[in-house]
Amino acid sequence: MKEYVLTVDVGTTNLKCIIFDKNGKQIAKETLPNVTEYPKPLFAEQNPEQWIFNLKKITDKLSTLYPQEMESLTCVALTGQMHGPVLINVDSLQVLYPCMIWSDIRAVEEVKVLKDKFGEAYFLNKMGNLPQEAFTLPKMLWLKNHEPFLFKRAIKLVFPKDYLAYVLCGDVSTDYSDASGSLLYDIYKKNWDKDLLKELGFRLDILPDVVDSSCIVGAVSREAAGEFHLPSGLPVIKGAGDLAATALSTGAGVEENVSLCVGTAGQLLFCSDKIRKEVLGKLYVFLHCIPDKYFYLGTVPTGGSALGWFLSSFWGGDPDLFWQKVGEIKKINTDRGLVFYPFLMGTGTPYFNYQAKAAFLGLQVNHKMEDVVLAILEGIAFALKDSLEEALTTFRKVERVILSGGLARLNIWPKIVSNVFNLPTYLVPYVDTASVGACLLGMEAMGLSRETLFKAEDFEGCQFLPEERYAEYYLRLYSFYKSKMVSVLS
């Protein structure tokens, strides 16, 4: 019986493949790193051909270790990092330029041009978001200004997960979530803003078709089947951007939930059935992978990567020992007087100041590694609470936090979150939330059960409640953090 789903996640840090059974249970997982190059200040690039190399190696290993499951796949479902343009020549099958991933912020001047030429209201009233360097449109404009020869070819714009679909089955399309993350797509009318593109001097045929996230976009070609050890004719499911897939799998759409996912970056996710204009320009808004739904995003660009930065910059020993020591922290020390602003790559929401710098306040000679680590984790939570405070001015009352991402594996992190937010916090029973979301979309496409959707009872035994002592401590510390924000942002 064909009862397995293979998910492929083109993440910022890794390319990840997981085999799920028909009940959503993980059977196998393999990952390989996606190396990011930083050739100049503000640049952050990945080579899409490396994603393909990683996929070949992983599927080769899976076919060796799990031959029966790989032969019994019902579909392959995709997800991946958002915003980064992949420009392909559909005649020669070549990738024309490295993918400028979301953290690439070189397009500073292009953002200024967009704001000056069209005005901020234009983008808020069509795309729901203000121009930011992370979005696709400023990156495309930078390429047009600095690499104009690219646009003289038979070129198509797709996104990371879409490029894999193109390689697997020849499909050139994207889904609504990735389209809405481009700053090129009118989220009200649900179509590409061709007038904007024309005004900027782009060819209109560069744009891909937009389809539902659960759409079957093709079948694995005979050539791809041989390269990737997949059954020829295997259905390929379009899937969604990783944030939309995470929102689906963590119950962000359930009434009174907020999903908090901290991996490389930190993200706060809400869902709604309408566009709430009161928070436009304060939170990001995108089209969901669920039809006729939207999801709102609060973010800090350096989430768990802030710990990675500390490790690489100041830890001289074995990295595994570092993570072991961090994992052993179980108590919140309230006598430190140390605050961290995690703006190593700017602030994200609600300030949208990507030129802001990180800072420690109160650092003294008596502080130990554990004190600094706690301050970093607290700073991440405070930065995300800034976005929650904005959301609470418009959204219904939030009653619980659903916690996921790499930091969720640390013993101390759920305790910090529950007390900073002063809300019950539930730990999802799986780590790879975007992959689970892709699996659910694959199941829907193939008519399988979606029993792994969020249910409150799934989180029994994974609940963390605020403690009055720590909640009051963090209320005072957060107030201090806010009082010094102006000096950090200036």
Salt bridges, closest charged atoms under 4 A:
GLU3 OE1 - LYS22 NZ 3.91
GLU30 OE1 - LYS61 NZ 3.27
GLU45 OE2 - ARG106 NH2 2.79
ASP60 OD1 - HIS229 NE2 3.10
ASP104 OD2 - ARG106 NH2 2.57
GLU109 OE2 - LYS112 NZ 3.54
GLU120 OE2 - LYS115 NZ 3.85
ASP162 OD1 - LYS161 NZ 2.83
ASP162 OD1 - LYS238 NZ 2.99
ASP171 OD2 - LYS238 NZ 3.20
ASP175 OD1 - LYS161 NZ 2.81
ASP178 OD2 - LYS161 NZ 2.73
ASP186 OD2 - LYS126 NZ 3.88
GLU199 OE2 - LYS117 NZ 3.60
ASP205 OD1 - ARG203 NE 3.15
GLU227 OE1 - LYS56 NZ 3.10
ASP292 OD1 - LYS190 NZ 3.33
GLU378 OE2 - ARG336 NH2 2.48
ASP386 OD1 - LYS482 NZ 3.33
GLU390 OE1 - LYS282 NZ 3.93
GLU399 OE1 - ARG400 NH2 3.95
ASP432 OD1 - LYS16 NZ 2.68
ASP432 OD2 - LYS29 NZ 3.03
GLU444 OE1 - ARG450 NH1 2.50
GLU451 OE1 - LYS455 NZ 3.79
GLU467 OE2 - LYS415 NZ 3.80
